[in-house]
Amino acid sequence: MVASIKVECSNEERYSILAALRLEDKVADGYLEKRVENHPGLGNRLPEGTVSQIVRYIVKHNNWMLVKAHQYMALDGRIFGGPDPKYIRLNDVVLVQLTP
């Protein structure tokens, strides 16, 4: 296994890269699989029924995680607060959130 290089990116850079990847198009084309984990029970921080979600986009032919993001889903199914990319992997480079 080849070691990856981690590169810190600003929020603006991460969101720009995430948009450029057009992940939902790649899911529709069958190249990626979208896996969503629900984490209910946020307490009083958000409206009742809101679910925290971790979304992973996996390359189907090799089970390789391309993106891991966080978002919130309201009780009515509306997504907000994301997707916030926490991990984006491009070949052997991993883009991570810039630390203050």
TIGUFI-859919 format. One line per 10 residues: number of its first residue (from 1); their letters; for each residue y negated, z, x of C-alpha. Coordinates in pm, whole numbers, always signed. Each point is the difference from the previous one (the first is absolute). Example, Ala and Ser with C-alpha at 12.3 -4.5 7.8 and 13.67 -1.06 7.14 Angstrom:
BEGIN
1) AS) +450/+780/+1230  -344/-66/+137
END
This chain:
BEGIN
1) MVASIKVECS) +0/+0/+0  -343/-97/+130  -263/+274/+3  -302/-70/-216  -363/+24/+103  -225/+205/-230  -353/-125/-56  -256/+212/-185  -208/-187/-257  -294/+94/-218
11) NEERYSILAA) +49/+20/-377  -189/-328/-39  +232/-174/+248  +316/+138/-162  -108/-103/-350  -102/-346/+123  +338/-52/+169  +183/+127/-308  -187/-249/-221  +68/-285/+244
21) LRLEDKVADG) +375/+69/-12  +9/-86/-374  +300/+227/-49  +43/-51/-374  +20/-378/+56  +276/+57/+256  +184/+227/-246  -26/-272/-267  +129/-259/+251  +303/+220/+75
31) YLEKRVENHP) -88/+63/+365  -85/+370/-46  +144/+280/-209  -241/+258/-144  +137/+356/-13  -199/+268/-184  +62/+376/+23  -163/+219/-265  -115/+350/+93  -116/+178/-319
41) GLGNRLPEGT) -156/+343/-19  -346/-30/+151  -132/+313/-166  -363/+11/-111  -137/-249/+254  +46/-308/-218  +35/-74/-373  +317/+130/-165  +292/-239/+32  -131/-163/+319
51) VSQIVRYIVK) +275/-82/+249  -40/-34/+376  +195/-302/+125  +122/-120/+338  +42/-378/+2  +206/-175/+265  +18/-374/+53  +328/-92/+168  +92/-337/+155  +316/-94/-189
61) HNNWMLVKAH) +194/-189/+268  -5/+286/+254  -94/+313/-201  -310/+43/+221  -292/+202/-139  -319/-207/+18  -240/+231/-189  -4/+357/-127  -288/+91/-232  -108/+279/-232
71) QYMALDGRIF) -145/-33/-349  -34/+190/-326  +130/-110/-339  -168/+131/-315  +199/+95/-308  -92/-339/-155  +149/-188/+300  -335/-86/+158  +0/+13/+382  -295/+160/+176
81) GGPDPKYIRL) -80/+147/+340  +192/-269/+180  +203/-150/+122  -120/+186/+308  +193/-142/+297  +141/+274/+222  +220/-229/+210  -15/-375/+64  +241/-156/+245  -61/-342/+149
91) NDVVLVQLTP) +284/-88/+239  -1/+284/+255  -351/+124/-82  -49/+280/-252  -347/+40/-148  -85/+357/-90  -300/+181/-144  -274/+77/+251  -4/+370/+77  -342/+171/+14
END
